[in-house]
Amino acid sequence: SDPVEGTQVVSVVSRNHITSGTPGSGYNSNPPTSGPHWPAPAKNGVYDSELPDEQGIHNLEHGHVWITYKKDVGDDVVNKLKEIANEDNWKIIMSPREKNDSKISLVAWGRVLNMDQLDEEKVKDFINTYRNRGPEKTPE
């Protein structure tokens, strides 16, 4: 399928596992799209608190899309993102992430799309285009 407009293709850094609780390094995007990560991924779903990058990256390796946002994006935007994530919740995690360069960042393995305003169709297109394209094929 066609790339989603505005999506950056990012070189894969590595797929190395590191000890849970230790920080990863050497990432080449914000949020990271690959690189050193913890052995256990996060459970699929919507989180109201931040997930460690090192955990989220493992989800990306399994083909998840990670929807992240800065908390100041506004409740209406967060609620709309939650609605999108919950209506089609296979291989999606969502969490706030204050280190984002933009208000909303969508991440998949080797892909990142940064937005300062919500574009619902673009979010759905990103999910449909880049979900389940990680190097480890898992059912969930």
Summary of the structure (lengths in Angstrom):
residues: 140
radius of gyration: 13.5
end to end distance: 22.1
largest distance: 37.6
contacts: 450
relative contact order: 0.23
helix: 26%
strand: 19%
